[in-house]
């Protein structure tokens, strides 16, 4: 683990050990539960006292997939402990978390666009999560029986939370698979089979990444650039109702224009403008399909003040105008 210093300790304490509960049960409430074909989906909403957002879980075959998306009202320091004996894969897509263990004085800073895979026999420590910032984490927990079922040998030496070089960047192929976990709209036994296949794919990628990526040899500057690019991508996705000049984006991301243009295209295989328009059109299509908002409001929500210009852009993308598309729904 690598020690990270923080000057302030203004965290509101949540002692889950004393409360005899879990974080999800303490800060959120279950609002929806579906059980189908051996798969359970649970949707939880954050209690307003603690913030806003949601936690979605999938349970099947001794696997738990947890997708947390929220913004807490305050900085929290959360104490927890327990017997685990499970493999944990964590992917922090947005935000930051500080991890501390009771048997070490060091703290591990876990930042946006980073991930880890660790076998946890026992756990006793705390997490610090900052308030007022978006936090998004996908966590996959695999039992020993699941690993045995799929022939994953004990000879594979998974890292522990205390190991050096535990945290590595989220690679492009992982981003693609993680996105599929959230966006694929299938139900019943097909969803269970699909999720299990994706979990195995993610695990295979991570095992390979730990084998092949020499963490100490990674370019620090490259990592900084990569994080900035992913942060920009998320920034654009979160602000589809706006439009930005290249100068504004340069200031936002902190890279010069030439590097920003070339690196964004290299990493995401798309220009910035093309990506932004695609996300706007995907959002517009979703609103046309799932809401009764008038087209001019949908246009404004994706950054078009002129509904005619929006209609033309939508037709270029989907080969039909918004009104024509909506009629077919």
C-alpha positions in Angstrom: 0.0 0.0 0.0 1.1 3.5 -0.7 0.7 6.1 2.0 -1.3 9.2 1.1 -1.5 12.1 3.5 -4.6 14.2 4.1 -4.5 17.5 6.1 -8.0 17.4 7.4 -10.0 14.8 9.3 -13.4 16.5 9.0 -15.3 13.2 8.4 -18.6 12.3 9.8 -18.2 8.8 11.4 -20.3 5.8 10.6 -19.4 2.8 12.7 -21.0 -0.2 10.9 -19.5 -2.5 13.5 -21.4 -0.9 16.4 -24.5 -0.6 14.3 -24.3 -4.2 13.1 -25.3 -3.4 9.6 -23.8 -2.8 6.1 -23.2 0.5 4.4 -25.9 0.0 1.8 -28.5 -0.8 4.5 -27.5 2.2 6.6 -27.4 4.9 3.9 -30.1 3.6 1.5 -33.5 1.9 1.4 -34.7 -0.8 -0.8 -37.4 0.4 -3.2 -37.6 -2.4 -5.7 -36.8 -6.1 -5.9 -37.2 -8.6 -8.7 -36.5 -12.3 -8.6 -36.5 -14.2 -11.8 -34.8 -17.4 -13.1 -32.2 -17.6 -10.3 -31.3 -13.9 -10.5 -32.3 -11.3 -8.0 -32.1 -7.6 -8.8 -32.4 -5.1 -5.9 -32.6 -1.3 -6.4 -31.9 1.0 -3.5 -32.1 4.7 -3.2 -29.9 6.8 -0.9 -31.7 8.3 2.1 -31.8 12.1 1.7 -30.1 12.5 5.1 -26.9 11.1 3.5 -27.2 12.3 -0.1 -28.8 11.3 -3.3 -28.4 8.5 -5.8 -28.8 4.8 -6.0 -27.3 1.3 -5.5 -28.3 -1.5 -7.8 -27.4 -5.1 -7.0 -27.5 -8.4 -8.9 -27.3 -11.7 -7.0 -26.8 -15.0 -8.7 -24.7 -18.2 -8.4 -22.7 -16.9 -5.4 -21.9 -13.7 -7.2 -22.9 -10.1 -6.2 -22.6 -7.2 -8.6 -23.1 -3.9 -7.0 -23.3 -0.6 -9.0 -23.2 2.5 -6.8 -23.9 5.9 -8.2 -24.4 8.7 -5.6 -23.3 12.0 -4.2 -23.0 12.2 -0.4 -23.9 15.3 1.5 -20.9 15.1 3.8 -17.4 13.5 4.0 -17.8 10.1 5.7 -15.4 7.8 7.5 -16.9 4.4 7.5 -15.7 1.6 9.9 -16.4 -2.0 9.0 -15.1 -5.5 9.6 -16.0 -9.1 8.8 -15.0 -12.5 7.6 -14.9 -12.5 3.8 -13.0 -15.3 2.1 -14.1 -13.9 -1.2 -12.5 -12.4 -4.3 -13.4 -8.7 -4.7 -13.1 -6.8 -8.0 -13.6 -3.1 -7.7 -13.8 -0.4 -10.4 -13.9 3.2 -9.4 -15.3 5.1 -12.4 -15.8 8.4 -10.7 -14.8 10.0 -7.4 -12.2 8.9 -4.8 -12.0 6.7 -1.8 -9.4 6.4 0.9 -8.9 2.8 2.3 -7.4 2.2 5.7 -6.8 -1.2 7.4 -6.5 -1.6 11.2 -3.2 -3.6 10.9 -1.4 -0.8 9.1 -0.8 2.9 9.5 -0.8 3.5 5.8 -3.8 4.7 3.8 -4.5 3.8 0.2 -5.8 6.5 -2.1 -8.2 5.0 -4.6 -9.0 7.4 -7.5 -11.3 7.8 -10.5 -10.5 5.4 -13.4 -8.6 2.9 -11.2 -9.4 -0.6 -10.2 -8.2 -3.5 -8.1 -8.8 -7.2 -7.7 -8.0 -8.7 -4.2 -8.7 -11.9 -2.3 -10.1 -10.9 1.1 -9.9 -13.5 3.9 -10.7 -11.0 6.7 -11.3 -7.3 6.7 -11.1 -4.7 9.5 -10.7 -1.1 8.7 -12.4 2.0 7.2 -13.2 3.8 4.0 -13.3 7.6 3.6 -15.6 8.9 0.9 -15.8 12.6 0.1 -19.1 14.4 0.0 -20.3 16.9 -2.6 -18.7 14.9 -5.4 -20.1 12.3 -7.8 -19.1 8.7 -6.8 -19.5 5.7 -9.0 -18.1 2.3 -8.3 -18.9 -1.1 -9.7 -18.0 -3.9 -7.3 -18.1 -7.6 -8.1 -17.8 -10.2 -5.2 -17.1 -13.8 -6.1 -17.3 -16.7 -3.6 -14.8 -19.6 -3.3 -17.5 -21.9 -4.6 -18.0 -19.8 -7.7 -14.2 -19.8 -8.4 -14.1 -23.6 -8.0 -17.1 -24.1 -10.2 -15.3 -22.3 -13.0 -12.0 -24.1 -12.5 -10.1 -21.1 -11.2 -7.2 -22.6 -9.4 -6.0 -21.6 -5.9 -2.6 -21.5 -7.5 -3.5 -18.1 -9.0 -2.0 -15.7 -6.5 -4.6 -13.0 -6.2 -3.3 -9.8 -4.5 -4.3 -8.8 -1.0 -5.4 -5.3 0.1 -2.0 -4.8 1.7 0.0 -5.7 -1.4 2.0 -3.2 -3.4 0.8 -2.4 -6.9 -2.7 -3.5 -6.0 -4.3 -0.6 -7.8 -4.0 -0.4 -11.6 -5.6 1.8 -14.3 -8.9 0.7 -15.8 -8.0 -0.4 -19.3 -10.1 0.4 -22.4 -11.3 -3.2 -22.8 -12.6 -3.2 -19.2 -14.5 0.1 -19.7 -16.3 -1.5 -22.6 -17.4 -4.6 -20.6 -18.3 -2.6 -17.5 -20.5 -0.4 -19.7 -22.3 -3.5 -20.9 -23.1 -4.5 -17.4 -25.2 -1.4 -17.0 -26.8 -0.9 -20.4 -27.8 -4.3 -21.7 -31.6 -4.6 -21.6 -32.3 -8.3 -21.3 -34.4 -10.2 -18.8 -35.0 -13.7 -17.3 -32.5 -16.5 -17.7 -30.8 -14.6 -20.6 -29.8 -11.8 -18.2 -28.3 -14.3 -15.7 -26.3 -16.1 -18.4 -25.2 -12.7 -19.8 -24.1 -11.3 -16.4 -22.2 -14.5 -15.5 -20.4 -14.4 -18.9 -19.4 -10.7 -18.4 -18.2 -11.4 -14.9 -15.9 -14.2 -16.2 -14.7 -11.9 -19.0 -13.9 -9.1 -16.5 -12.0 -11.6 -14.3 -10.0 -12.9 -17.2 -9.0 -9.4 -18.3 -8.0 -8.5 -14.8 -5.8 -11.6 -14.3 -4.2 -10.8 -17.6 -3.7 -7.2 -16.7 -1.9 -8.0 -13.5 0.4 -10.4 -15.3 1.3 -8.1 -18.2 1.2 -4.5 -16.8 4.4 -3.5 -15.2 3.0 -0.9 -12.8 6.4 0.7 -11.8 7.2 1.0 -15.5 4.0 2.8 -16.5 4.5 6.4 -17.6 3.3 8.7 -14.9 2.5 11.4 -17.5 0.6 8.9 -19.6 -1.5 7.9 -16.5 -2.3 11.5 -15.8 -3.3 12.1 -19.4 -5.5 9.0 -19.4 -7.3 10.1 -16.3 -7.9 13.5 -17.7 -9.3 12.0 -20.9 -11.7 9.8 -19.1 -12.7 12.6 -16.8 -13.4 14.8 -19.9 -15.5 12.0 -21.4 -17.6 11.8 -18.3 -17.8 15.6 -18.1 -19.3 15.7 -21.6 -21.7 12.9 -20.9 -22.9 14.8 -17.8 -23.4 18.0 -19.7 -25.3 17.0 -22.9 -27.5 20.1 -22.6 -24.5 22.4 -23.2 -22.0 23.0 -26.0 -18.3 23.8 -25.6 -15.6 25.4 -27.6 -12.2 23.6 -27.9 -10.7 26.4 -25.8 -13.2 25.7 -23.0 -12.4 22.0 -23.1 -8.7 22.7 -23.1 -9.1 24.7 -19.9 -11.4 22.0 -18.4 -9.0 19.1 -18.9 -5.7 20.9 -18.6 -4.0 19.6 -21.7 -3.0 21.6 -24.8 -5.3 21.4 -27.8 -3.0 19.2 -29.9 -2.5 16.6 -27.2 -6.2 16.6 -26.3 -7.3 16.0 -29.9 -4.8 13.3 -30.7 -5.0 11.5 -27.4 -8.8 11.5 -27.2 -8.9 10.0 -30.7 -6.2 7.4 -29.9 -7.9 6.2 -26.7 -11.5 6.4 -27.7 -11.2 5.9 -31.5 -13.4 9.0 -32.0 -13.0 12.7 -32.2 -14.3 14.8 -29.3 -17.1 16.4 -31.4 -18.2 13.1 -32.9 -18.4 11.5 -29.4 -20.3 14.5 -28.0 -22.9 14.4 -30.8 -23.3 10.6 -30.5 -24.0 10.9 -26.8 -26.5 13.7 -27.5 -28.3 11.6 -30.1 -28.4 8.5 -27.9 -29.9 10.6 -25.0 -32.4 12.2 -27.4 -33.5 8.7 -28.7 -33.9 7.5 -25.1 -36.1 10.5 -24.2 -38.2 10.1 -27.4 -38.8 6.4 -26.5 -39.4 6.7 -22.8 -41.0 10.2 -22.2 -43.7 12.3 -23.6 -41.6 15.5 -23.6 -42.2 17.7 -26.6 -39.5 17.6 -29.2 -38.4 21.2 -28.5 -37.7 20.3 -24.9 -35.8 17.2 -25.9 -33.8 19.4 -28.3 -32.9 21.8 -25.5 -31.9 19.0 -23.1 -29.2 17.9 -25.6 -27.9 21.4 -26.3 -30.0 22.5 -29.4 -31.8 25.8 -28.9 -33.3 25.4 -32.4 -35.6 22.4 -32.8 -35.1 22.4 -36.6 -31.3 22.1 -36.2 -31.9 19.3 -33.7 -34.3 17.5 -36.1 -31.7 17.7 -38.9 -28.9 16.4 -36.6 -31.2 13.5 -35.5 -31.9 12.6 -39.1 -28.2 12.5 -40.0 -27.7 10.1 -37.1 -30.7 7.8 -37.3 -31.9 8.5 -40.9 -35.3 9.8 -39.8 -36.6 12.8 -38.0 -37.6 12.8 -34.3 -41.3 13.0 -35.2 -41.1 10.1 -37.6 -39.1 8.0 -35.0 -41.6 8.7 -32.3 -44.6 7.7 -34.4 -43.1 4.2 -34.9 -42.8 3.6 -31.1 
